[in-house]
Amino acid sequence: MTHAKAAPAPQNSPAGRGDAPAGRGVGDAIRNWWGGLTRPGQWAVGIPIVLVLAVLPLFKVPVLDTPGTSFGGVMAQFAMYALIAIGLNVVVGQAGLLDLGYVGFYAVGAYSVGLLTSPNSPWNQTNGGWLDPKWAWLACVPIAILATAISGLILGTPTLRLRGDYLAIVTLGFGEIVRLLADNLPEITNGSLGLSRIQYPHLGESDTHPGGFFSSGNLGDVHSWNPLDRANSGTWWYWLGIVLVVIVLMFVGNLERSRVGRAWVAIREDEDAAEIMGVPTFKFKLWAFMIGAAIGGLSGALYAGQVQYVNPQGFNVINSMLFLCAVVLGGQGNKLGVIVGAFLIVYLPNRFMGVNVGGQSLGDYKYLFFGLTLVVVMIFRPQGLFPARQKLLAYGRQVYRAVRKPVAAQATGAGQ
């Protein structure tokens, strides 16, 4: 009597997610394990990880600490870049629109806060205006998001008929136009001198913290075991950034699993085929542009409050390339992947800033190292460190289980 052999499970099957097949990398095994968890299970694992990441800046971990600069400040910059990477990933990774001028939306968000709260601005509303300095920054955040979303609408309406290199050139021009306007309108933006003393959240003001927790004067008390007193201003901005990242991830994740997300994937893979199948491609591309712009504006508002100073030099095309580098390096279309890419972009230069070779700091060569890294990644892993997996975006788990059960039953019957 011969026994029929059960057909091997396909390599991309979610079955046995905990055990990675031979030849798979560690990253694939972790992703398979994570994908096999239920939604409550992912939350049960994700929340402790976020809490561990939140307390990292409170203690000097020898391997992770950044010599010569505040680790809390570095992590605050990372949270800001993570927001930018998530927003740019919506445009580039999800909808497949090459945007080289994303720094323009970042600048619009920062200047929206600066123009309304800086004493150097003729539009300042904190000196006898309708904004109270204690909550001015918080009130300006939705204004910055709305202003950048409108900017995305204004830019996208006439230009999203273009594709590929043509769209990239137009968006690159937009980023440069925003920077040049900020530099050449001194009566409004104070020109190259910039806007200083921008408002920030005045939370926790007391005798020990005259400016509050978010003030740049809050250096933290390393001898205190109270995390609220131990945290410096950079750590507080990092905590606020992490909260915003989680909120934006939930929002973008729900969009990906909706009709909007499926339309973005269809447009990214083949816009002509999507349009033939009835997808209103222009509308959904405009949605991606506006949502990505709004997230970039949120990050710009975070930057303006944290630094309390903005000037045109901080929004050049090099920064736009760094944002795109984070998305490409982490993996286009993968939300967690682009966050890892943002961390590498921010952390590595600061980590090696204190390492001198031949009298020169290695952190000064960051553009050289990032360029070489991109070349290597494009050769050996063109989809990034954590490439996005194609999968069913709606009812995927239910469909898989419905298909898997008959196959498993046949294999069991054949084995008997």
C-alpha positions as CSV (number, residue, x, y, z in Angstrom):
1,M,0.0,0.0,0.0
2,T,1.5,3.3,-1.0
3,H,1.0,6.5,1.0
4,A,0.5,9.7,-0.8
5,K,2.8,12.5,0.3
6,A,1.4,15.7,1.5
7,A,2.2,18.6,-0.7
8,P,4.8,20.9,0.8
9,A,3.5,24.3,2.0
10,P,4.4,27.2,-0.2
11,Q,7.3,29.3,0.9
12,N,5.2,32.4,1.3
13,S,2.6,30.6,3.3
14,P,1.8,32.0,6.7
15,A,1.6,28.5,8.1
16,G,4.3,27.7,10.6
17,R,5.2,31.3,10.9
18,G,7.2,30.6,14.0
19,D,9.6,28.3,12.2
20,A,11.4,30.0,9.3
21,P,12.2,27.6,6.4
22,A,15.8,26.9,5.6
23,G,17.5,29.7,3.8
24,R,15.4,32.4,5.2
25,G,17.0,35.3,7.1
26,V,16.4,36.4,10.6
27,G,14.3,39.3,9.5
28,D,12.0,37.0,7.5
29,A,11.6,34.8,10.5
30,I,10.7,37.7,12.7
31,R,8.2,39.0,10.1
32,N,6.6,35.6,9.7
33,W,6.2,35.3,13.5
34,W,4.8,38.8,13.8
35,G,2.4,38.3,10.9
36,G,1.1,35.1,12.5
37,L,0.0,36.9,15.7
38,T,-3.6,38.1,16.0
39,R,-4.3,41.8,16.3
40,P,-4.6,41.6,20.2
41,G,-1.4,39.6,20.2
42,Q,0.5,42.2,18.2
43,W,-0.7,44.9,20.6
44,A,0.4,42.7,23.6
45,V,3.9,42.4,22.1
46,G,4.1,45.9,20.7
47,I,3.2,47.9,23.8
48,P,6.0,46.5,26.0
49,I,8.5,47.1,23.1
50,V,7.3,50.7,22.9
51,L,7.7,51.1,26.7
52,V,11.2,49.7,26.6
53,L,12.1,52.1,23.8
54,A,10.6,55.0,25.8
55,V,12.9,54.5,28.8
56,L,16.1,54.1,26.8
57,P,17.0,57.8,26.9
58,L,16.7,57.9,30.7
59,F,19.8,55.7,31.1
60,K,23.2,55.7,29.5
61,V,23.4,52.4,27.8
62,P,27.1,52.0,26.9
63,V,26.5,50.5,23.4
64,L,23.7,52.8,22.4
65,D,24.7,56.1,24.0
66,T,25.9,58.9,21.7
67,P,29.2,60.4,23.0
68,G,29.4,64.2,22.6
69,T,25.6,64.8,22.3
70,S,22.5,64.1,24.2
71,F,21.0,60.7,23.5
72,G,17.6,62.1,24.4
73,G,18.0,64.8,21.8
74,V,19.1,62.3,19.2
75,M,16.0,60.1,19.9
76,A,13.8,63.2,19.6
77,Q,15.2,63.9,16.2
78,F,14.6,60.2,15.3
79,A,10.9,60.5,16.3
80,M,10.6,63.5,14.1
81,Y,12.3,61.7,11.1
82,A,10.1,58.7,11.8
83,L,7.0,60.8,11.2
84,I,8.6,62.2,8.0
85,A,9.4,58.7,6.8
86,I,5.9,57.4,7.4
87,G,4.4,60.3,5.5
88,L,6.8,60.0,2.6
89,N,6.2,56.2,2.6
90,V,2.5,56.9,1.9
91,V,3.5,58.9,-1.2
92,V,6.4,56.8,-2.4
93,G,6.0,53.4,-0.9
94,Q,2.2,53.0,-1.0
95,A,1.1,55.0,-4.1
96,G,4.4,54.8,-6.0
97,L,4.7,58.6,-6.6
98,L,8.4,59.8,-6.6
99,D,8.5,62.9,-4.5
100,L,11.9,64.7,-4.3
101,G,10.6,67.8,-2.7
102,Y,9.0,66.4,0.5
103,V,11.1,68.8,2.5
104,G,8.8,71.6,1.2
105,F,5.8,70.2,3.2
106,Y,8.1,69.9,6.2
107,A,9.0,73.6,5.9
108,V,5.4,74.7,5.5
109,G,4.5,72.9,8.8
110,A,7.5,74.5,10.6
111,Y,6.8,78.0,9.3
112,S,3.1,77.7,10.1
113,V,4.0,77.4,13.7
114,G,6.8,79.9,13.5
115,L,4.8,82.7,11.8
116,L,2.0,82.5,14.4
117,T,4.2,82.2,17.6
118,S,7.5,83.9,16.9
119,P,8.1,87.5,18.0
120,N,10.1,88.0,14.8
121,S,7.0,87.4,12.7
122,P,4.5,90.2,11.7
123,W,1.8,87.5,12.1
124,N,2.7,86.7,15.7
125,Q,-0.5,86.0,17.7
126,T,1.1,85.3,21.1
127,N,1.7,89.0,22.0
128,G,-1.9,90.3,22.6
129,G,-3.3,88.1,19.8
130,W,-5.7,85.2,20.0
131,L,-3.0,82.7,21.1
132,D,-2.0,82.2,24.7
133,P,1.7,81.3,24.9
134,K,1.0,78.4,27.2
135,W,-1.1,76.5,24.6
136,A,0.0,78.3,21.4
137,W,2.1,75.4,20.1
138,L,-0.7,72.9,20.6
139,A,-3.2,75.1,18.9
140,C,-0.9,75.6,15.9
141,V,-0.3,71.9,15.3
142,P,-3.7,71.3,13.6
143,I,-3.2,74.6,11.7
144,A,0.2,73.3,10.4
145,I,-1.4,70.0,9.4
146,L,-4.2,71.8,7.6
147,A,-1.8,74.2,5.8
148,T,0.4,71.4,4.5
149,A,-2.6,69.3,3.4
150,I,-3.8,72.4,1.4
151,S,-0.3,72.8,0.0
152,G,-0.4,69.1,-1.1
153,L,-3.8,69.8,-2.8
154,I,-2.5,72.9,-4.5
155,L,0.6,71.2,-5.8
156,G,-1.0,67.8,-6.6
157,T,-4.0,69.0,-8.5
158,P,-2.1,70.3,-11.6
159,T,1.0,68.0,-11.3
160,L,-0.3,64.5,-10.5
161,R,-1.2,64.0,-14.2
162,L,2.6,63.6,-14.6
163,R,4.5,60.4,-13.9
164,G,7.9,59.2,-13.1
165,D,10.8,61.5,-13.7
166,Y,8.6,64.4,-14.7
167,L,6.7,64.3,-11.4
168,A,10.0,64.0,-9.5
169,I,11.3,67.2,-11.1
170,V,8.1,69.1,-10.4
171,T,8.2,68.1,-6.7
172,L,11.9,68.9,-6.5
173,G,11.1,72.4,-7.8
174,F,8.3,72.8,-5.2
175,G,10.7,72.1,-2.4
176,E,13.2,74.7,-3.7
177,I,10.4,77.2,-4.2
178,V,9.3,77.0,-0.6
179,R,12.9,77.4,0.6
180,L,13.6,80.4,-1.7
181,L,10.3,82.1,-0.7
182,A,11.3,81.7,3.0
183,D,14.7,83.2,2.2
184,N,13.4,86.1,0.0
185,L,10.4,87.4,2.0
186,P,12.2,89.1,4.9
187,E,9.2,91.2,5.8
188,I,7.2,88.0,6.6
189,T,9.7,85.2,7.3
190,N,12.6,87.4,8.5
191,G,14.6,86.0,5.6
192,S,17.9,84.2,6.3
193,L,17.9,85.3,9.9
194,G,14.9,83.0,10.5
195,L,12.3,83.0,13.2
196,S,13.4,82.6,16.8
197,R,11.7,82.1,20.2
198,I,9.0,79.9,18.7
199,Q,6.5,78.7,21.3
200,Y,6.5,75.1,22.7
201,P,4.3,73.2,25.2
202,H,4.5,74.8,28.6
203,L,3.9,71.6,30.5
204,G,5.1,71.1,34.1
205,E,6.2,74.6,34.9
206,S,7.4,74.8,38.5
207,D,10.3,76.2,40.6
208,T,12.5,73.4,39.5
209,H,11.4,73.6,35.9
210,P,10.7,77.3,35.2
211,G,10.1,76.8,31.5
212,G,8.4,73.4,31.8
213,F,9.5,69.9,30.7
214,F,9.8,70.8,27.0
215,S,11.9,73.9,27.5
216,S,15.5,73.7,26.1
217,G,16.7,74.7,29.6
218,N,15.5,71.4,31.0
219,L,18.7,69.4,31.3
220,G,17.2,66.7,33.5
221,D,18.4,65.4,36.9
222,V,20.5,62.3,36.3
223,H,20.6,61.6,40.0
224,S,16.8,61.4,40.4
225,W,14.9,58.1,40.0
226,N,11.7,59.9,39.1
227,P,11.5,59.6,35.3
228,L,9.7,62.9,35.0
229,D,12.6,64.7,36.7
230,R,15.3,62.6,35.2
231,A,14.2,63.2,31.6
232,N,15.7,66.2,29.8
233,S,13.8,68.2,27.2
234,G,15.0,66.0,24.3
235,T,13.5,62.9,26.1
236,W,10.2,64.7,26.6
237,W,10.1,65.6,22.9
238,Y,10.9,62.0,22.1
239,W,8.0,60.8,24.2
240,L,5.7,63.2,22.5
241,G,7.0,62.1,19.1
242,I,6.5,58.4,19.9
243,V,2.9,59.1,20.8
244,L,2.4,60.9,17.5
245,V,4.1,58.1,15.6
246,V,1.8,55.5,17.2
247,I,-1.3,57.5,16.3
248,V,-0.1,58.1,12.7
249,L,0.8,54.4,12.3
250,M,-2.7,53.4,13.4
251,F,-4.3,55.9,11.0
252,V,-2.1,54.9,8.0
253,G,-2.5,51.2,8.9
254,N,-6.3,51.4,8.8
255,L,-6.0,53.3,5.4
256,E,-3.8,50.5,4.0
257,R,-6.4,47.9,4.9
258,S,-9.2,49.9,3.4
259,R,-10.4,50.5,-0.2
260,V,-8.0,53.5,-0.3
261,G,-4.9,51.3,0.5
262,R,-5.9,48.7,-2.1
263,A,-6.3,51.5,-4.7
264,W,-2.8,52.8,-3.8
265,V,-1.3,49.3,-4.3
266,A,-3.0,49.0,-7.6
267,I,-1.7,52.4,-8.8
268,R,1.8,51.6,-7.6
269,E,1.9,48.3,-9.4
270,D,0.3,49.4,-12.7
271,E,-1.5,52.7,-13.0
272,D,-2.9,52.0,-16.5
273,A,-4.3,48.6,-15.4
274,A,-5.8,50.1,-12.3
275,E,-7.5,52.8,-14.3
276,I,-8.8,50.3,-16.8
277,M,-10.3,48.3,-13.9
278,G,-12.2,51.4,-12.8
279,V,-10.0,52.8,-10.1
280,P,-10.1,56.6,-10.1
281,T,-6.3,56.9,-10.0
282,F,-6.1,60.7,-9.9
283,K,-8.4,61.0,-6.9
284,F,-6.5,58.4,-4.9
285,K,-3.1,59.8,-5.9
286,L,-4.3,63.2,-4.7
287,W,-5.4,61.6,-1.4
288,A,-1.9,60.1,-1.0
289,F,-0.3,63.4,-1.7
290,M,-2.5,65.3,0.8
291,I,-2.2,62.7,3.6
292,G,1.6,62.5,3.1
293,A,1.8,66.3,3.1
294,A,-0.2,66.5,6.3
295,I,2.1,64.1,8.1
296,G,5.1,66.0,6.9
297,G,3.5,69.2,8.3
298,L,3.0,67.5,11.7
299,S,6.7,66.6,11.8
300,G,7.6,70.2,10.8
301,A,5.5,71.6,13.7
302,L,7.3,69.1,16.0
303,Y,10.6,70.4,14.7
304,A,9.7,74.1,15.2
305,G,8.6,73.6,18.8
306,Q,11.6,71.5,19.7
307,V,14.3,73.7,18.2
308,Q,12.3,77.0,18.7
309,Y,14.0,78.4,15.7
310,V,13.5,77.9,11.9
311,N,15.5,79.3,9.0
312,P,15.6,78.5,5.2
313,Q,18.9,76.7,5.5
314,G,17.3,73.9,7.4
315,F,15.0,72.9,4.5
316,N,17.5,72.3,1.6
317,V,17.3,69.6,-1.0
318,I,19.9,67.5,0.9
319,N,17.5,67.0,3.7
320,S,14.9,65.9,1.2
321,M,17.3,63.3,-0.1
322,L,17.9,62.1,3.4
323,F,14.2,61.6,4.0
324,L,13.9,59.6,0.8
325,C,17.1,57.6,1.8
326,A,15.3,56.6,5.0
327,V,12.4,55.2,3.0
328,V,14.5,53.4,0.4
329,L,16.9,52.0,2.9
330,G,14.2,50.7,5.3
331,G,11.9,49.3,2.6
332,Q,9.3,51.1,0.5
333,G,5.8,50.2,1.5
334,N,6.8,48.8,4.9
335,K,5.8,51.2,7.7
336,L,8.1,49.6,10.4
337,G,10.9,49.3,7.8
338,V,10.9,53.0,7.1
339,I,11.0,53.8,10.8
340,V,14.2,51.6,11.1
341,G,15.6,53.5,8.1
342,A,14.9,56.8,9.9
343,F,16.6,55.5,13.0
344,L,19.7,54.6,11.0
345,I,19.8,58.0,9.2
346,V,19.6,59.9,12.5
347,Y,21.5,57.6,14.9
348,L,24.6,56.5,13.0
349,P,26.0,60.0,12.3
350,N,25.5,61.0,15.9
351,R,26.9,57.7,17.2
352,F,30.2,58.1,15.2
353,M,30.4,61.9,15.8
354,G,32.8,61.2,18.7
355,V,35.0,58.8,16.7
356,N,38.0,60.5,15.1
357,V,40.1,59.0,12.3
358,G,43.0,61.0,11.1
359,G,41.8,64.1,13.1
360,Q,38.4,64.0,11.3
361,S,35.1,62.9,12.9
362,L,33.5,60.0,11.1
363,G,30.1,61.7,11.6
364,D,31.2,64.4,9.1
365,Y,31.3,61.7,6.3
366,K,27.7,60.7,6.7
367,Y,26.7,61.6,3.2
368,L,29.6,59.5,1.8
369,F,28.6,56.5,4.0
370,F,24.9,56.8,3.1
371,G,25.7,57.0,-0.6
372,L,27.9,53.9,-0.4
373,T,25.2,52.1,1.7
374,L,22.5,52.9,-0.9
375,V,24.7,51.5,-3.7
376,V,25.3,48.3,-1.8
377,V,21.6,48.0,-0.8
378,M,20.4,48.6,-4.4
379,I,22.8,45.8,-5.6
380,F,22.1,43.1,-3.0
381,R,18.7,44.0,-1.6
382,P,17.0,46.5,-4.0
383,Q,13.7,46.4,-2.0
384,G,15.3,47.7,1.1
385,L,16.3,46.1,4.5
386,F,12.7,45.2,5.2
387,P,10.8,44.9,1.9
388,A,7.0,45.0,2.0
389,R,5.3,41.6,1.4
390,Q,2.4,41.5,-1.1
391,K,-0.6,40.1,0.7
392,L,-4.3,40.4,0.8
393,L,-5.2,43.7,2.4
394,A,-8.7,42.9,3.3
395,Y,-10.0,39.6,4.9
396,G,-6.6,38.1,4.3
397,R,-6.5,35.9,7.4
398,Q,-10.1,34.7,6.9
399,V,-9.4,33.8,3.3
400,Y,-6.2,32.0,4.1
401,R,-7.9,29.9,6.8
402,A,-10.8,29.0,4.6
403,V,-8.4,27.8,1.8
404,R,-6.0,26.1,4.2
405,K,-8.5,23.9,6.1
406,P,-9.5,21.7,3.0
407,V,-5.8,21.4,2.1
408,A,-4.8,20.2,5.6
409,A,-7.8,17.8,5.7
410,Q,-6.8,16.2,2.4
411,A,-3.2,15.9,3.5
412,T,-4.3,14.2,6.7
413,G,-6.6,11.8,4.9
414,A,-3.9,10.9,2.4
415,G,-1.5,10.1,5.2
416,Q,-3.9,7.6,6.7
